[in-house]
Amino acid sequence: MSVLLSVLVGVLAAYVLIYYSLFKGARFKSNLTLKGKTAIVTGSNTGIGKTTALDLAKRGARVILACRNKQKAEAAVYDIRKESGNPEVLYMHLDLASLTSVRGFAETFMKSEPRLDLLINNAGLIALGRTEDGFGMAFGVNHLGHFLLTLLLLDRLKQTEHSRVVNVSALLHRLGSVDFNLLNTHKDLVTGQSSWHAFRAYCHSKLCNVLFTRELANRLEGTSVTCYCLHPGVIATEIGRNMGVLQKLLSLPMSKLFFLDPEEGAQTTLYCALQEGLEPLSGRYFSSCALQNVSAHGRDDALAKKLWELSERLCGQCPDTNQRALLFSREQHCT
């Protein structure tokens, strides 16, 4: 068993080394300034979210750190203001594991901010347990919370010319699937509570990000709002902070040797947010600052539409026909 484990670890290390030796060097280079523009970055108190927020602040944007932990978020605000020299960086509380919190954030934002140019749905986690509303943690935070947040902010996005939504997905979406029967009966993407189940739920939730982006692009066709999803790379961040001690110890050497740092990991997010001329590619998936293909499931329009309609029902956000006509350029019906 120990020999087999050593072989598996060696194969994985070789794969990561080769793959990221080929793709690690991608950098987004642009002198674009964002003075007068407003951006929201979820999960921006650490990791690639914080790095993304810092870059936007350096470009002159008004940046809102949408985070759950007040203490960490306020520390990040201080750091970003100090490094960027931009005082227009602020914290607004957002707990994606609570649909009530998502609605509260959106209400506060809509009352206080006259424009929204960039919504970067960056927060994500690998975790067991349930959200405040009883959903599996990965599904509730990585997909459903961001889904509701985006819907609630669509009016402001549409009022701001050439706004964008950027959803941070992952290469692991290729291992994902969506079991609608399981979602209807268990409000989750998996049935168990082991570390393996947590990993599987993460993969499934990342596929949800891809499908959400695809259907959102379809529904926003004809408006000035575009959307994109991306794989940031394998990043040394706190995404696995809820893993067990053993898993953390096993992953630490790999993280130090092969994984990208947050600055490298933020490059494709910045590309999707700021690269000029991406509008015809709304709804598509990027990695290493370039267009990439998604899995067969990720290209399934019927699956994307079904997930959208179920997500509306699960978060109680199924608008009537008149409301929908205001939100989207084409009318669809809730089922």
JOLIN-V443766 format. One record per residue. N is the residue number from 1. SS is DSSP state (a for helix, b for strand, c for the rest). OMEGA is omega in radians with two decimals (none if undefined). Layout:
BEGIN
[[N SS OMEGA] [N SS OMEGA]]
END
This chain:
BEGIN
[[1 c -3.13] [2 a 3.10] [3 a 3.13] [4 a 3.13] [5 a 3.13] [6 a 3.11] [7 a -3.14] [8 a 3.11] [9 a 3.12] [10 a 3.11] [11 a 3.13] [12 a 3.13] [13 a 3.12] [14 a 3.13] [15 a -3.12] [16 a -3.12] [17 a -3.13] [18 a -3.08] [19 a -3.06] [20 a 2.94] [21 a -3.14] [22 a -2.97] [23 a -3.00] [24 c -2.97] [25 c -3.07] [26 c -3.14] [27 c 3.05] [28 c -3.11] [29 c 3.14] [30 c 3.07] [31 c -3.10] [32 c 3.07] [33 c -3.05] [34 c 3.13] [35 c 3.14] [36 c -3.13] [37 c -3.09] [38 b 3.14] [39 b 2.96] [40 b 3.04] [41 b 3.11] [42 b 3.14] [43 c -2.96] [44 c 3.10] [45 c -3.11] [46 c 3.00] [47 a -3.08] [48 a 3.07] [49 a 3.12] [50 a 3.11] [51 a 3.09] [52 a 3.14] [53 a 3.13] [54 a 3.13] [55 a 3.14] [56 a 3.12] [57 a 3.10] [58 a 3.13] [59 c 3.05] [60 c -3.11] [61 c 2.91] [62 b -2.99] [63 b 3.12] [64 b 3.08] [65 b -3.12] [66 b -2.98] [67 b -3.14] [68 c -3.04] [69 c -3.06] [70 a -3.08] [71 a 3.14] [72 a -3.13] [73 a 3.14] [74 a 3.05] [75 a 3.11] [76 a 3.08] [77 a 3.13] [78 a -3.13] [79 a -3.07] [80 a 3.08] [81 a -3.09] [82 a -3.08] [83 a -3.08] [84 a -3.03] [85 c -3.09] [86 c 3.14] [87 c -3.08] [88 c 3.08] [89 b -3.07] [90 b -3.14] [91 b 2.98] [92 b -3.05] [93 b 3.07] [94 c 3.04] [95 c -3.08] [96 c 3.07] [97 c 3.12] [98 c 3.12] [99 a 3.05] [100 a 3.10] [101 a 3.11] [102 a 3.13] [103 a 3.11] [104 a 3.10] [105 a -3.11] [106 a 3.13] [107 a 3.12] [108 a -3.13] [109 a -3.09] [110 a 3.14] [111 a -2.98] [112 a -3.04] [113 c -3.07] [114 c -3.12] [115 c 3.04] [116 c -3.11] [117 c -3.09] [118 b 2.98] [119 b -3.10] [120 b -3.14] [121 b -2.98] [122 c -3.00] [123 c 3.10] [124 c -3.14] [125 c 2.95] [126 c -3.02] [127 c 3.02] [128 c 3.05] [129 c -3.04] [130 b 3.04] [131 c 3.11] [132 c -3.09] [133 c 3.05] [134 c 3.11] [135 c 2.99] [136 b -2.98] [137 a -3.11] [138 a 3.12] [139 a -3.08] [140 a -3.09] [141 a -3.02] [142 a -3.13] [143 a -2.91] [144 a 3.11] [145 a 3.11] [146 a 3.08] [147 a -3.13] [148 a 3.13] [149 a -3.12] [150 a 3.13] [151 a -3.09] [152 a -3.12] [153 a -3.07] [154 a 3.13] [155 a -3.12] [156 a 3.08] [157 a -3.11] [158 a 3.11] [159 a -3.12] [160 c -3.03] [161 c 3.06] [162 c 3.08] [163 c -3.09] [164 b 2.97] [165 b -3.14] [166 b -3.12] [167 b 3.13] [168 b 3.11] [169 c 3.13] [170 c 3.04] [171 a -3.12] [172 a 3.03] [173 a 3.14] [174 a 3.10] [175 a -3.03] [176 c 3.02] [177 c -3.14] [178 c 3.10] [179 c -3.06] [180 a 3.08] [181 a 3.12] [182 a 3.10] [183 a -3.13] [184 a -3.06] [185 a -3.04] [186 a -3.11] [187 c -3.11] [188 c -3.13] [189 c 3.12] [190 c -3.09] [191 c -3.05] [192 c -3.10] [193 c 3.08] [194 c 3.09] [195 a 3.10] [196 a 3.11] [197 a 3.10] [198 a 3.10] [199 a 3.14] [200 a 3.13] [201 a 3.10] [202 a 3.11] [203 a 3.14] [204 a -3.12] [205 a 3.11] [206 a 2.99] [207 a 3.08] [208 a 3.10] [209 a 3.14] [210 a -3.11] [211 a 3.10] [212 a 3.14] [213 a -3.12] [214 a -3.12] [215 a 3.09] [216 a 3.11] [217 a 3.11] [218 a -3.08] [219 a 3.12] [220 c 3.13] [221 c -3.12] [222 c 3.06] [223 c 3.11] [224 c 3.14] [225 c 3.07] [226 b -3.09] [227 b -3.06] [228 b 3.01] [229 b -2.97] [230 b 2.92] [231 b -3.06] [232 c -2.97] [233 c 3.08] [234 c -2.91] [235 b 3.03] [236 c -3.13] [237 c -3.12] [238 c -3.07] [239 c -3.14] [240 c -3.07] [241 c -3.14] [242 c 3.09] [243 c 3.09] [244 c -3.10] [245 a -3.12] [246 a 3.13] [247 a 3.12] [248 a -3.13] [249 a 3.13] [250 a -3.07] [251 a -3.05] [252 a 3.13] [253 a 3.11] [254 a -3.13] [255 a -3.09] [256 a -3.05] [257 a -2.90] [258 a -2.99] [259 c 3.11] [260 b 3.03] [261 c -3.07] [262 a 3.13] [263 a 3.09] [264 a -3.09] [265 a -3.11] [266 c -2.99] [267 a -3.12] [268 a 3.02] [269 a 3.13] [270 a 3.09] [271 a -3.13] [272 a -3.11] [273 a -2.90] [274 a -3.08] [275 c 3.13] [276 c 3.05] [277 c -3.12] [278 c -3.00] [279 a 3.13] [280 a -3.11] [281 a 3.10] [282 c -3.14] [283 c -3.04] [284 c -2.99] [285 b -3.05] [286 b 2.99] [287 b -3.12] [288 c 3.11] [289 c 3.13] [290 b 3.09] [291 b 3.14] [292 b 3.07] [293 c 3.06] [294 c 3.10] [295 c 3.11] [296 c 3.09] [297 a -3.10] [298 a 3.12] [299 a -3.04] [300 c -3.11] [301 a 3.13] [302 a 3.10] [303 a 3.14] [304 a 3.13] [305 a -3.14] [306 a 3.10] [307 a 3.11] [308 a -3.08] [309 a 3.09] [310 a 3.14] [311 a 3.07] [312 a -3.11] [313 a -3.08] [314 a 3.14] [315 c 3.07] [316 c -3.04] [317 c 3.14] [318 c -3.05] [319 c 3.03] [320 c -3.03] [321 a -3.11] [322 a 3.10] [323 a -3.11] [324 a 3.13] [325 a 3.10] [326 a -3.06] [327 a -2.98] [328 c -3.10] [329 c 3.08] [330 c -3.06] [331 c 3.02] [332 c -3.05] [333 c 3.06] [334 c 3.09] [335 c none]]
END
